[in-house]
Amino acid sequence: MVVTARFATPVLFTLALAVPAFDGWMTSWSVPPAQEDIIVRAGEKTLRADLYRPRHPRSAVLLVHGLSPAGRRHPELVRLARLFARHGRLVLVPHFDGLADFHLSGHEIDEVKAALAELRRRSQTVAVAGFSFGAGPALAAAADEDGLAWIGSFGGYGDLRNVILFLTTGVHTFHGRRYSSHPEEYNRWKLASLLTPLVDDPRDRERLRAIAAHRLADPSDDTGALAAEFGPSGRTVMRLIQSRSEAQTTALVERLSPATREQLDRLSAVAAASRLRARLLIAHGTDDDSIPFTESLRLADAAGPRARVVVLDSFHHTGPRPVGRAFHRVTDAAALLGLVDEMLRDSPRERARLDRRAAGLTARWASSDRRR
């Protein structure tokens, strides 16, 4: 009885998270949270954001989207925001223009900090979760924050250099163990777009931006004429994107300009993970073809005892696979349930309330057992 009561809410949340059909059934009879557009000020820039407001918010969570043109309105992110709101969380989902354009410039870190400041004005208990390439800026921003309830990295990365190696060659490693898979060609052009803001020469930057846009729209498009106009920095990046050799990729990364390598280090989350003062909750799918699951293991390793990581065999980069072995689904659900339980017990008051409820149920069970 105690276990059932204790995990009733996390079980419902986990089912809705992992099984979209179940979530659709739940939303058909539950009251939808109020949703409003707000503006978040980040220095001289403004961020458009969606705020999901439950009737009685107990705490708040900031969601940082990954590389997606839909940004804050990505269907899976909207579904997750509503799910959190149905469970009493005030949810803020900003639209990060750089990430929506498939870019990482470093400005995202300051934008996440501004969004956290906005949410702190509305709630005493705040958490932040980053997804995919949005997890790096989220962790980097969270490393400078005190008093967060928890920090989440879902499908995120530790070191961008490792991600570059994976996207170009399919190789990834962790603690001496080497993994290899066939790299997705489409992901090369995601990498090209991702690296565009880090190119030093403004003209090469614009050429790479145009090539990435063409090839993302049509991977077979001929962009040779644009590539022929590259200067030295553009040629190095282009050779890096097209590399298929582990040794060549590693050498070309080291040939990037000092400023570009410094930006890669700043945007890499592994250094931030070691400075986090809140719990770090991590999940990653083994079938992720954009960021290898070993990057999440690396984050957990850097964070130490504050981290909890689950690697899910039935998940790919953006969520559960439509088909898979039943055994993997069951074991993944159990692992995910523990992670969800930690997310939902995010405030001291909530943790104390649930503990008191469990203690009361235990006392009543013991009393009725003695009477029997």
C-alpha positions, 0 to 999 in steps of 0.5 A: 500500500505504501509503495503504491501511494508513494509512487502513484504520481511518479508512475502516472508521470512516467507513463505519460512521458514514455507512452504518448497514447497514455498521455493523450488519454489523460489529457482528454479528462484533465483540466489543461493548464493556463498558457500565456506568452511572455517576454523575458529580457536578457540584456538588450535582447528579449526572448519570447517564452511560453508560461504554463501555469497550473491552478496551484503551482508548488514549484517551477521548472525551466525547459531549454529546447535543443536544435529545432526550428519549432523551438519552444513549440516543438510538439514533444516539448509542449507535451512535456511542459503540459505534463509538468504543469498538470503535476503542479509545476509552473513551467517556462519555455523560452524560444532560443533563436540560436538553437532554433537556427541550429547554432551554438554561439555562447549567447545561449548561456546568458539567455538561460540565466535571464530565464532562470532569473525571471522564473525565480521572481515567480517561484521560490523553488526552481529547477532547469532541464536542458534537452539535446544541444540545449543541455550544454548552455543549461548546465553552464548557466546552472553552474553559476546558480545557488539554490536550484532544486535540480538540474536535468540533462536529457540527451545532452553532451559533455564535451563538444569535441567528442560530439564532433568526432561522433558526428563525423566518424561514428566513434565514441569512447568512455573509460577506455571502452570504444563504441562505433556506429555508422554516422548519419550523413544528415548530421554532418550538416547539422554540425556545419550549422552548429559550428557556423557562429564559431568561424572567425572570418565573417565571409567564411561564416556566411558561406558556411551558413549558406552551405549548411542551409542548402544541405539541411534542406537537400543533402544532395545539393551541390554546394561546391561553388560556395565551398571553393570560395572559402578562406583558410578558416572556412576550409579547415571547418569544411574539411572537419565536417566532411572527415570520416577518419578518427585521426583526421577529425582529431587533428582538424579540431586542433587546427581550429583557431584558438578563439574557436577552441576556447568557445568549444570549451566554454560550451562544453558542459563537462566542466560545468557539471563538476561545479553544480551544487544541485542534484543532476538528473540525466537520461539518454537513449542508446540509439541516439544518433546525434549525441552519443550516450557516453556523453551523459556517462561523462557528465555523471562522472564529472558531477560525482555523487550529485548525479543520477544517470539512466541509459535507456535502451528503448529510447533514441534522441527525441524519445521512445522508439515506436517499437522495441523489445518488451524487456527493454521497455519494462527495465527502462520504465523502472529506471525512468520512474526513479528519475521522475520521482526525484524530479517531482520531489523537487521542493523541501516542502513537497518532499516533507509532505510526501514523507509524512503521507507515507509515514501516516500510511505506514502507521495506519497499515501497522495499526490495522495489521495488529487488529487483524 
